[in-house]
């Protein structure tokens, strides 16, 4: 018996519930890229990093809204059921989680983009440095 199988795998029904639950809370860079480039963009992508990081490069179409500035008035332009996807620097950063907490407290549906900008770059996807999306919601 290996260390892998020393503890038995969960029954398939439990595994299905667990892994489905994970995807209710997060998505990944490839899925976000696919949605953005295939016309299935049915969410608001929030870059929750600081201004300097956003200016250095962000995902095209992302709205810049640092996690500390997520308040109800900044979200008022979006219908109540709008899904938000947050991202920050990467796995070493908890900004996307902090943003998700703020959004959830405001009653907004939210997912985190696992991997953040680091994952996006690792997938080979381009960054945008144009400032058209800079300030996001008023």
C-alpha positions as CSV (number, residue, x, y, z in Angstrom):
1,X,0.0,0.0,0.0
2,X,1.4,3.4,-0.9
3,X,1.0,6.7,0.9
4,X,-1.4,7.6,-1.9
5,X,-3.8,4.8,-1.1
6,X,-3.2,4.5,2.6
7,X,-6.3,6.6,3.1
8,X,-9.1,5.3,0.8
9,X,-10.4,7.5,-2.0
10,X,-13.8,9.0,-1.3
11,X,-16.8,7.2,-2.8
12,X,-17.6,8.4,-6.3
13,X,-20.8,10.3,-5.2
14,X,-18.8,12.1,-2.5
15,X,-16.0,12.9,-4.9
16,X,-18.5,14.3,-7.4
17,X,-20.1,16.5,-4.8
18,X,-16.7,17.7,-3.6
19,X,-15.2,18.5,-7.0
20,X,-18.4,20.1,-8.3
21,X,-18.5,22.3,-5.2
22,X,-14.9,23.5,-5.9
23,X,-15.9,24.7,-9.3
24,X,-18.8,26.7,-7.8
25,X,-16.1,28.8,-6.1
26,X,-13.4,29.1,-8.7
27,X,-12.6,28.9,-12.4
28,X,-9.3,28.9,-14.2
29,X,-7.3,31.0,-16.6
30,X,-8.1,28.8,-19.6
31,X,-11.8,28.9,-19.0
32,X,-11.8,32.7,-18.6
33,X,-9.7,33.1,-21.7
34,X,-12.1,30.8,-23.7
35,X,-15.2,32.7,-22.5
36,X,-13.6,36.1,-23.3
37,X,-12.5,35.0,-26.8
38,X,-15.5,32.9,-27.8
39,X,-18.2,35.5,-27.2
40,X,-19.5,33.7,-24.1
41,X,-18.4,36.6,-21.7
42,X,-21.2,36.3,-19.2
43,X,-19.4,37.7,-16.2
44,X,-17.5,40.7,-15.0
45,X,-13.7,40.2,-14.7
46,X,-12.2,42.2,-11.8
47,X,-8.5,42.9,-11.5
48,X,-8.2,43.5,-7.8
49,X,-4.4,44.3,-7.8
50,X,-3.0,47.7,-7.1
51,X,-2.8,50.5,-9.8
52,X,0.9,50.0,-10.7
53,X,0.4,46.2,-11.3
54,X,-2.7,46.9,-13.4
55,X,-0.9,49.5,-15.5
56,X,2.0,47.1,-16.0
57,X,-0.4,44.6,-17.6
58,X,-3.8,43.1,-17.1
59,X,-6.3,40.9,-18.9
60,X,-8.0,42.7,-21.7
61,X,-11.5,43.5,-20.7
62,X,-10.8,43.4,-17.0
63,X,-12.1,46.2,-14.8
64,X,-9.6,47.5,-12.3
65,X,-11.2,47.6,-8.9
66,X,-8.7,46.9,-6.0
67,X,-10.2,44.7,-3.4
68,X,-10.2,47.4,-0.7
69,X,-12.4,49.6,-2.9
70,X,-15.2,47.1,-3.6
71,X,-18.3,48.7,-2.2
72,X,-22.0,48.7,-3.2
73,X,-21.9,52.0,-5.0
74,X,-19.1,50.8,-7.3
75,X,-21.2,47.8,-8.3
76,X,-24.5,49.6,-8.7
77,X,-24.3,49.6,-12.5
78,X,-24.3,45.8,-12.6
79,X,-27.6,43.8,-12.2
80,X,-27.9,41.9,-9.0
81,X,-27.3,38.5,-10.5
82,X,-24.1,39.5,-12.3
83,X,-21.3,37.0,-11.7
84,X,-18.0,38.5,-10.8
85,X,-14.6,36.7,-11.3
86,X,-11.8,38.1,-9.3
87,X,-8.0,37.8,-9.9
88,X,-4.9,39.1,-8.4
89,X,-1.2,38.4,-8.8
90,X,-1.3,34.6,-8.4
91,X,-1.3,31.7,-6.0
92,X,0.9,33.6,-3.6
93,X,-1.6,36.5,-3.3
94,X,-4.9,36.5,-1.3
95,X,-6.3,39.6,-3.0
96,X,-8.8,37.7,-5.1
97,X,-10.0,35.9,-2.0
98,X,-10.4,39.2,-0.2
99,X,-12.3,40.6,-3.1
100,X,-14.5,37.5,-3.2
101,X,-15.3,38.0,0.4
102,X,-16.3,41.6,-0.1
103,X,-18.5,40.7,-3.1
104,X,-20.2,37.9,-1.2
105,X,-20.9,40.1,1.7
106,X,-22.6,42.5,-0.7
107,X,-24.7,39.6,-1.9
108,X,-23.0,39.2,-5.3
109,X,-22.2,35.9,-7.0
110,X,-18.5,35.5,-7.3
111,X,-15.7,33.1,-8.3
112,X,-12.0,33.4,-8.1
113,X,-9.8,32.9,-11.2
114,X,-7.3,30.3,-9.9
115,X,-3.7,31.2,-10.7
116,X,-4.3,34.9,-11.2
117,X,-2.0,36.8,-13.6
118,X,0.8,34.3,-12.9
119,X,-1.5,31.5,-14.2
120,X,-2.6,33.6,-17.1
121,X,1.0,34.2,-18.2
122,X,1.9,30.6,-17.6
123,X,-0.9,29.6,-20.0
124,X,0.7,31.8,-22.7
125,X,-2.1,34.4,-22.8
126,X,-1.3,38.0,-23.5
127,X,-1.6,40.9,-21.2
128,X,-3.0,44.3,-22.2
129,X,-1.4,47.5,-21.0
130,X,-3.9,50.0,-22.4
131,X,-5.7,51.9,-19.7
132,X,-9.2,51.9,-21.2
133,X,-10.4,49.6,-18.4
134,X,-8.5,51.5,-15.7
135,X,-11.1,52.8,-13.3
136,X,-13.9,50.4,-13.8
137,X,-17.3,51.2,-12.2
138,X,-17.8,54.7,-10.9
